[in-house]
Amino acid sequence: MRRVVCPGSFDPVTNGHLDIISRASRLYDEVVVAVLINKSKKSLFTVEERAEMIAEVTAEYGNVTVDTFYGLTVDYCREQDIPVIVRGLRAVSDYEYELQMAQMNHRIAGVETLFMATNPEYAFLSSSLMKEVVRFGGDISGLVPDSVHDRLVARLRERD
């Protein structure tokens, strides 16, 4: 069985993330979306909420599972026997950082990294940008799944 992990914080998941996940699901038997628990970062959604949203919006794929992890992605890969990490690249600036990480991951654990060019329709998306736009009353319809949009708007209203 060919397995791949798609790691990230997904705070919240965007249509750009979903594009990479769905494309990976056509290439691999199983895609594990691994939500990072980053104790040093103040997330808008809890790790459980982020995992729940991803599970909800990827349910249609059938071969996508969602998990959470703390620590290095390569350690997670070793523990789960997953030989490949998939990463989306939005711009050249992403490539330099991601290439360094890929080389380190291969050096540490022999884990390969598959880079997927982001669909140009979503190349400008980031979770941070989505939160910022909503925080100031902007419309992000069509940039995140509808259910995520509703949760994001509600959460930011709670905080104001």
N, C-alpha and C positions, 0 to 999 in steps of 0.2 A: 504494500500500500504506500503510495506517494503522499507524504504529508509536508505541510509548510506552515510556518507561524507568521502571523501578521501582528507585530507588537506595536503598542502605542499607548498614549494616555487617553485619547478619544474623549476629550472634555469640552464639548460633546462630539459625537461622531458626525461627520459631514458627508455630503454626497461624493466628495472626492475620496474619502476613505472607502465608502461603499463601492465606488468604481474599481478600486484596487482589489478589494475583497471579492467582488463578483468575478472579475477577470481571473484572479487566482483560483477561484472555485471551478473554473472551466479547465484549468491546467492540472490541478491536483485532485487526488481522491478525497483528501480532507484538508480544510483550512482551519487552523486554530487561531482565533482572534484573541490575543493575550493582552489583557488590560493591565497596565503597569500601576502598581501601588507605589506612589512616590510620596513618602512621608515628609519630604522637605518642601513640597509644592502645595500651595493652597488651591485645591480644585473646587470648581463650582458644584460638581456632582460627586457623590461618594463613588467609590470603586464599584460597589454593588449596583448603584443606579446606572453607571456607565455600562456595565456588563449586561444589565437588563435591557437597556435601550438597544444595544448592539444585537443581542439575541432576538429581540422583537423585529428589528428591521432586516435581519439576515435569515429569518426563519424560512423564507421561500427557497433558499438555495439548497437546503437538504444536506449538504456536506460541510457546513460551517458550524463549528462549535465555539463557545466563548469560555474563556478561563481568565483567572487573575494571577498575577505573580508579583513578587518583590525581589529585586536584585538584578543581576545581569541576565539579559536575554539569552546568552549562550548557555548559562547554567540551566535556565528553563528548558532550552532545547535539549540539553543532555539528559535532564531528568525525564523528559517526555519522549525521548528518542525521535526528535524531529531534526532532520539534517539541513533544512533550508529556511531562511528568513526572507520574506518578501517585503520590499520597501518601495513606496512610491516616490518618484522624483518630480517635483514641481518646476524646478528651475536649476540652472547651472550652480547656483549658490548652495542648493541642497546636495549636489553631487560631491563636492569636496568633503563635506562633513560625513556624508553617508559612506563614501569610499574609505575614509579612515576607519570608520566603525566596522565596515565589512572586512577590511584587512585584519583588524584586531580580532574580530570574532573568528576568522579563519585561523589565525595564529594561536589563539587560546584553545579553541575547541574543534577546529576543522569544519565549522559550520559554514555553509555557502550562503551567499546573499544574492537574491534575484532582484534586480532593479527594474521597475516598471515605470515607463514614462506616463505621467498623469495625463488624462484626457484634457486637452486644452480648455475645454468648457469649465473645468474645475481647478485649473492650475493656480488660481489666485486664492483658493480657499484655505483657511486654517481655522481651527477651533477658536483660537484667540480673537481672530478677526470677526468671527460670527458673534461671539459674546459682546465685543465692543460695539458692533453695529446695532444689535438688539438693545444694549444698554442705553443707547442714545436715540432709540425709537425708530431705527431703520428696519426695512423689510428684507428678510433673508429667505422668503418663500422660494422654494425650488433649489435652495442651496444646502438644505438639510432635510431629512425626512420629516413629513408633517408631524408625526408624533414627537419627534425630537424638538421641532420648532415650538410646539405647544408647551413642552416641559421647560425649554429654555426661557421662553417669555415668562412663564409662571414663576420660575425660580428667581429670575432677575427682578421681578415685581416684588417678591417676598423680601428681597434684600434692600430695596429702596425705602 
